[in-house]
Amino acid sequence: MALLKRPAGATKQKKRLGRGPGSGNGTTAGKGTKGQNARSGGGVRPGFEGGQMPLYRRVARRGFSNYWFKKDYTPINLSTLEKRFAKGETVDLESLRARGLVSANEKLVKILGNGEITKALVISGLKVSGPARVKIEAAGGSIEGMPPVEESGVAPAKTPEETPSETEASDQAAAEGAEAEQTKDDE
């Protein structure tokens, strides 16, 4: 423990401002000559542009952005699978990584229908586009364990049968009111 010491350059002297012209930081102490920024407590707030309409107010923002929640799928074309896989092989995330088609940190991959395929391949655990599915199955291949289609989070529109009409709603409210009165009378 006694032999431990910091490496050279690990500790630096504090920059001492306003300590004479010989220091290089005397007189104005590195703040320049006069002006708002040279004063004590001077300067402007972040984002202030001297009265010009600041950037954060110039840029239009309206509504909701789904940018932070979007899912980026790495596309793999059928033509690539035709070149890199033999007949009967299983195409999954691990086999794509082993062949260098996707990086190690990729988790979302989608097979697209660009190109032709003649080999019967087994696609496992990957998303597959409609045209790609048709071509794979036509070549004798199969798709298994496809991830479920995620819902958009928007409630489905109600059909006219599911939506109660105004008369039904008023009848229901009247019936509930009559039940409440009857329970009061019973007490």
Residue frames as qw, qx, qy, qz and C-alpha x, y, z in Angstrom:
[[0.000, 0.886, 0.464, 0.000, 0.00, 0.00, 0.00],
 [0.326, -0.775, 0.077, 0.536, 2.85, 2.36, 0.81],
 [0.399, -0.163, 0.576, 0.695, 4.18, 1.98, -2.75],
 [0.295, 0.667, 0.649, 0.215, 0.95, 3.06, -4.45],
 [0.082, -0.521, -0.039, 0.849, 0.99, 6.46, -6.05],
 [0.547, 0.715, 0.297, -0.319, -1.00, 8.27, -8.71],
 [0.701, 0.276, 0.361, 0.550, 0.32, 8.21, -12.29],
 [0.238, -0.263, 0.098, 0.930, 1.90, 11.38, -13.65],
 [0.171, -0.124, -0.418, -0.883, -0.73, 13.86, -14.82],
 [0.302, -0.472, -0.826, -0.061, -3.51, 12.36, -12.71],
 [0.250, -0.779, -0.416, 0.397, -3.66, 15.39, -10.41],
 [0.358, 0.533, 0.184, 0.745, -3.62, 18.98, -11.67],
 [0.167, -0.227, -0.356, 0.891, -3.30, 22.30, -9.91],
 [0.178, 0.775, 0.573, -0.198, -6.49, 24.36, -9.70],
 [0.359, 0.506, 0.262, 0.739, -6.65, 27.21, -12.24],
 [0.277, -0.606, -0.385, 0.638, -6.20, 30.36, -10.10],
 [0.275, 0.703, 0.412, 0.510, -7.90, 33.31, -11.75],
 [0.115, -0.932, -0.090, -0.333, -7.22, 37.00, -11.19],
 [0.741, -0.587, 0.059, 0.320, -3.79, 36.55, -9.56],
 [0.231, -0.736, 0.336, 0.541, -1.74, 39.00, -11.61],
 [0.601, 0.676, -0.241, -0.351, -0.56, 39.32, -15.23],
 [0.006, 0.534, -0.842, -0.080, 2.26, 36.78, -14.82],
 [0.536, 0.039, 0.808, -0.239, -0.25, 33.93, -14.38],
 [0.027, -0.051, -0.761, -0.646, -1.82, 34.50, -17.80],
 [0.257, -0.584, -0.731, -0.240, -5.23, 34.65, -16.12],
 [0.217, -0.336, -0.392, 0.829, -4.96, 37.98, -14.34],
 [0.144, 0.101, -0.106, -0.979, -6.94, 41.21, -14.86],
 [0.633, 0.018, -0.195, -0.749, -10.10, 39.95, -16.63],
 [0.511, -0.204, 0.787, -0.277, -9.59, 36.37, -15.34],
 [0.195, 0.021, 0.917, 0.347, -10.22, 34.72, -18.70],
 [0.306, 0.616, 0.664, -0.293, -13.62, 36.37, -19.18],
 [0.371, 0.538, 0.421, 0.629, -12.64, 38.76, -21.95],
 [0.137, -0.013, -0.148, 0.979, -13.34, 42.49, -21.88],
 [0.357, 0.110, 0.206, -0.904, -16.62, 43.82, -20.53],
 [0.509, -0.041, -0.639, -0.575, -20.06, 42.65, -21.61],
 [0.779, -0.352, -0.012, -0.519, -22.80, 40.58, -20.02],
 [0.943, -0.025, -0.322, 0.081, -20.68, 37.44, -19.77],
 [0.450, 0.373, -0.475, 0.658, -17.87, 39.25, -17.95],
 [0.364, -0.529, 0.212, -0.737, -20.14, 40.36, -15.10],
 [0.115, -0.096, 0.893, -0.424, -20.80, 38.57, -11.87],
 [0.456, 0.367, 0.711, -0.390, -23.87, 36.39, -12.36],
 [0.357, 0.532, -0.286, -0.713, -23.81, 37.31, -16.04],
 [0.057, -0.053, 0.939, 0.334, -24.77, 35.22, -19.03],
 [0.601, 0.022, -0.176, -0.779, -28.08, 34.17, -20.53],
 [0.754, -0.084, 0.554, -0.343, -30.29, 31.20, -19.84],
 [0.350, -0.088, 0.861, 0.358, -29.89, 28.03, -21.93],
 [0.336, 0.536, 0.745, 0.213, -31.66, 28.30, -25.27],
 [0.074, 0.880, 0.189, -0.428, -31.75, 32.13, -25.27],
 [0.632, 0.288, 0.393, 0.602, -30.80, 33.57, -28.66],
 [0.226, -0.135, 0.014, 0.965, -30.73, 37.28, -27.92],
 [0.381, 0.417, 0.255, -0.785, -34.43, 37.84, -28.47],
 [0.422, 0.232, -0.673, -0.561, -34.56, 35.95, -31.76],
 [0.880, -0.130, 0.012, -0.457, -37.21, 33.22, -31.72],
 [0.311, -0.519, 0.796, -0.021, -35.27, 30.32, -30.15],
 [0.303, 0.204, -0.865, -0.344, -34.88, 26.98, -31.85],
 [0.013, 0.186, 0.946, -0.266, -37.03, 25.12, -29.34],
 [0.350, 0.548, 0.446, -0.615, -39.93, 27.42, -30.24],
 [0.325, 0.502, -0.441, -0.669, -39.24, 27.60, -33.99],
 [0.144, 0.098, -0.958, -0.230, -39.49, 23.85, -34.51],
 [0.663, -0.162, -0.156, -0.714, -43.07, 22.70, -34.97],
 [0.039, 0.046, -0.972, 0.226, -44.30, 19.98, -32.64],
 [0.632, -0.043, 0.013, -0.774, -47.77, 18.59, -32.80],
 [0.916, -0.014, -0.242, -0.319, -49.31, 15.33, -31.71],
 [0.784, -0.454, 0.423, -0.012, -47.58, 12.16, -30.61],
 [0.436, 0.631, -0.625, -0.146, -44.38, 10.72, -32.03],
 [0.976, -0.163, 0.083, -0.115, -43.94, 6.98, -31.94],
 [0.483, 0.707, -0.497, 0.143, -40.22, 7.32, -32.76],
 [0.187, -0.560, 0.725, -0.354, -38.95, 6.06, -29.40],
 [0.703, -0.066, 0.619, -0.344, -41.15, 2.95, -29.47],
 [0.746, 0.495, -0.266, -0.358, -40.72, 1.89, -33.09],
 [0.809, -0.238, 0.523, 0.123, -39.29, -1.52, -33.90],
 [0.351, 0.708, -0.497, -0.359, -36.58, -1.71, -36.56],
 [0.933, 0.025, 0.358, -0.002, -36.42, -5.10, -38.25],
 [0.166, -0.541, 0.661, 0.492, -33.28, -6.14, -40.10],
 [0.805, 0.423, 0.012, -0.416, -34.41, -7.21, -43.59],
 [0.364, -0.308, 0.831, 0.286, -33.12, -10.45, -45.12],
 [0.618, 0.397, -0.258, -0.627, -34.11, -11.23, -48.70],
 [0.946, 0.069, 0.285, -0.136, -34.95, -14.67, -50.09],
 [0.687, 0.656, -0.283, 0.133, -32.12, -14.30, -52.62],
 [0.056, -0.680, 0.643, -0.348, -29.65, -14.17, -49.68],
 [0.747, -0.223, 0.545, -0.308, -31.16, -17.30, -48.10],
 [0.904, 0.418, 0.009, -0.088, -30.91, -19.08, -51.48],
 [0.485, 0.696, -0.469, 0.244, -27.17, -18.36, -51.66],
 [0.066, -0.590, 0.653, -0.470, -26.22, -19.02, -48.03],
 [0.636, -0.181, 0.615, -0.429, -28.35, -22.00, -46.95],
 [0.111, 0.135, -0.935, -0.310, -28.51, -25.61, -48.16],
 [0.596, -0.239, -0.504, -0.577, -31.71, -27.54, -48.81],
 [0.721, -0.398, -0.567, -0.021, -33.56, -28.57, -45.62],
 [0.396, 0.051, -0.470, 0.788, -31.61, -26.30, -43.27],
 [0.247, -0.794, -0.533, 0.154, -33.29, -24.33, -40.51],
 [0.249, 0.496, -0.004, 0.832, -33.12, -20.55, -40.78],
 [0.459, -0.795, -0.387, 0.088, -33.27, -18.90, -37.36],
 [0.096, -0.981, 0.148, -0.075, -31.54, -16.03, -35.58],
 [0.646, -0.560, 0.469, 0.221, -28.55, -18.16, -34.51],
 [0.748, 0.217, 0.488, 0.395, -27.92, -19.55, -38.01],
 [0.331, 0.890, 0.151, 0.274, -28.13, -16.04, -39.51],
 [0.321, -0.899, 0.296, 0.026, -25.59, -14.81, -36.94],
 [0.774, -0.271, 0.496, 0.285, -23.30, -17.76, -37.63],
 [0.646, 0.437, 0.427, 0.458, -23.23, -16.87, -41.34],
 [0.311, -0.245, 0.011, 0.918, -22.64, -13.17, -40.61],
 [0.033, 0.545, 0.596, 0.588, -25.97, -12.03, -42.05],
 [0.345, -0.851, -0.183, -0.352, -27.00, -10.21, -38.87],
 [0.166, 0.563, -0.566, 0.579, -24.88, -8.74, -36.08],
 [0.365, -0.106, -0.853, 0.359, -24.74, -10.25, -32.61],
 [0.076, 0.226, 0.509, -0.827, -26.96, -7.56, -31.08],
 [0.435, -0.024, -0.411, -0.801, -29.77, -7.85, -33.66],
 [0.293, 0.095, 0.858, -0.411, -32.93, -9.35, -32.20],
 [0.568, 0.557, 0.394, -0.460, -35.58, -8.46, -34.81],
 [0.120, -0.251, 0.737, 0.616, -35.27, -9.93, -38.29],
 [0.665, 0.460, 0.342, -0.479, -37.81, -10.12, -41.10],
 [0.447, 0.010, 0.755, 0.479, -37.59, -12.28, -44.22],
 [0.392, 0.597, 0.011, -0.700, -38.65, -10.33, -47.30],
 [0.800, 0.345, 0.490, -0.032, -39.77, -11.75, -50.65],
 [0.309, 0.836, -0.332, -0.310, -37.10, -10.13, -52.85],
 [0.076, 0.472, -0.859, -0.182, -35.58, -12.79, -55.11],
 [0.850, 0.016, -0.359, -0.385, -36.46, -16.40, -55.84],
 [0.383, -0.450, 0.768, -0.247, -35.98, -19.50, -53.71],
 [0.726, 0.194, -0.563, -0.343, -35.81, -23.08, -54.92],
 [0.348, 0.140, -0.860, 0.346, -34.64, -24.85, -51.74],
 [0.615, -0.593, -0.448, -0.264, -36.99, -26.15, -49.07],
 [0.246, 0.304, -0.541, 0.745, -35.95, -24.25, -45.94],
 [0.455, -0.630, -0.623, 0.088, -37.47, -24.25, -42.46],
 [0.053, 0.559, -0.140, 0.816, -37.91, -20.70, -41.14],
 [0.581, -0.478, -0.626, 0.206, -38.06, -20.69, -37.35],
 [0.403, -0.657, -0.353, 0.530, -38.89, -17.80, -35.01],
 [0.216, -0.173, 0.218, 0.936, -38.58, -15.02, -37.60],
 [0.432, 0.618, 0.291, -0.589, -41.11, -12.64, -39.08],
 [0.373, 0.088, 0.738, 0.555, -41.92, -13.37, -42.71],
 [0.311, 0.319, -0.082, -0.891, -43.60, -11.08, -45.22],
 [0.760, 0.331, 0.361, -0.427, -46.63, -12.26, -47.21],
 [0.683, 0.623, -0.323, -0.202, -44.85, -12.67, -50.59],
 [0.090, 0.539, -0.825, 0.147, -41.91, -14.42, -48.90],
 [0.578, -0.065, 0.706, -0.403, -44.28, -16.86, -47.18],
 [0.815, 0.455, 0.104, -0.343, -45.89, -17.77, -50.51],
 [0.528, 0.658, -0.535, -0.043, -42.51, -18.37, -52.19],
 [0.157, -0.442, 0.838, -0.277, -41.10, -20.40, -49.27],
 [0.678, 0.085, 0.621, -0.384, -44.15, -22.67, -49.13],
 [0.765, 0.569, -0.096, -0.287, -44.17, -23.04, -52.94],
 [0.366, 0.618, -0.693, 0.061, -40.54, -24.26, -52.78],
 [0.799, -0.150, -0.583, 0.004, -41.57, -26.91, -50.20],
 [0.263, 0.222, -0.572, 0.745, -40.33, -25.04, -47.14],
 [0.438, -0.668, -0.597, -0.066, -42.19, -24.30, -43.94],
 [0.001, 0.549, -0.262, 0.794, -42.54, -21.51, -41.39],
 [0.650, -0.472, -0.591, 0.074, -42.79, -22.36, -37.72],
 [0.516, -0.530, -0.350, 0.575, -42.81, -20.37, -34.52],
 [0.226, 0.541, 0.183, 0.789, -43.44, -17.04, -36.18],
 [0.119, -0.160, -0.503, 0.841, -43.60, -14.28, -33.55],
 [0.122, 0.691, 0.700, -0.133, -47.14, -13.08, -32.87],
 [0.188, 0.571, 0.277, 0.749, -48.36, -10.01, -34.71],
 [0.214, -0.299, -0.489, 0.791, -48.31, -7.13, -32.26],
 [0.070, 0.812, 0.572, 0.090, -51.40, -5.01, -31.99],
 [0.290, 0.552, 0.040, 0.781, -51.14, -1.30, -32.63],
 [0.194, -0.212, -0.567, 0.772, -52.66, -0.45, -29.27],
 [0.336, -0.007, -0.119, -0.934, -55.70, 1.13, -30.90],
 [0.473, 0.190, 0.752, -0.418, -59.06, -0.27, -29.85],
 [0.147, 0.224, 0.806, 0.528, -60.99, -1.83, -32.73],
 [0.320, -0.074, -0.110, -0.938, -63.92, 0.17, -34.03],
 [0.384, 0.186, 0.791, -0.437, -67.25, -0.93, -32.64],
 [0.019, -0.266, -0.786, -0.558, -69.84, -2.29, -35.01],
 [0.378, -0.326, -0.116, -0.859, -73.34, -0.75, -34.97],
 [0.745, -0.350, -0.535, -0.189, -74.66, -3.85, -33.16],
 [0.614, -0.172, -0.514, 0.574, -72.16, -3.36, -30.30],
 [0.067, 0.124, -0.164, 0.976, -72.88, 0.35, -29.89],
 [0.030, 0.551, 0.776, -0.306, -76.04, 0.92, -27.80],
 [0.079, 0.599, 0.414, 0.681, -78.52, 3.28, -29.38],
 [0.078, -0.308, 0.280, -0.906, -79.72, 6.40, -27.53],
 [0.707, -0.328, -0.163, -0.605, -83.11, 4.85, -26.75],
 [0.846, -0.118, -0.501, 0.138, -81.49, 1.69, -25.36],
 [0.396, 0.180, -0.467, 0.770, -79.17, 3.80, -23.19],
 [0.325, -0.322, 0.156, -0.875, -82.06, 5.88, -21.82],
 [0.832, -0.251, -0.335, -0.365, -84.15, 2.73, -21.19],
 [0.739, -0.006, -0.547, 0.393, -81.23, 1.18, -19.32],
 [0.130, 0.245, -0.383, 0.881, -80.75, 4.32, -17.18],
 [0.575, -0.327, -0.052, -0.748, -84.48, 4.40, -16.37],
 [0.867, -0.174, -0.458, -0.087, -84.41, 0.73, -15.35],
 [0.549, 0.082, -0.537, 0.635, -81.44, 1.34, -13.03],
 [0.159, -0.299, 0.221, -0.914, -83.23, 4.33, -11.46],
 [0.752, -0.295, -0.238, -0.539, -86.38, 2.21, -10.86],
 [0.801, -0.079, -0.547, 0.229, -84.26, -0.50, -9.17],
 [0.285, 0.192, -0.453, 0.823, -82.69, 2.09, -6.88],
 [0.439, -0.319, 0.056, -0.838, -86.13, 3.44, -5.85],
 [0.844, -0.218, -0.404, -0.276, -87.41, -0.08, -5.18],
 [0.655, 0.004, -0.578, 0.487, -84.48, -0.85, -2.86],
 [0.019, -0.252, 0.326, -0.911, -85.19, 2.39, -0.93],
 [0.657, -0.285, -0.150, -0.682, -88.84, 1.39, -0.51],
 [0.828, -0.101, -0.551, 0.030, -87.83, -2.05, 0.76],
 [0.393, 0.115, -0.566, 0.716, -85.76, -0.53, 3.54]]
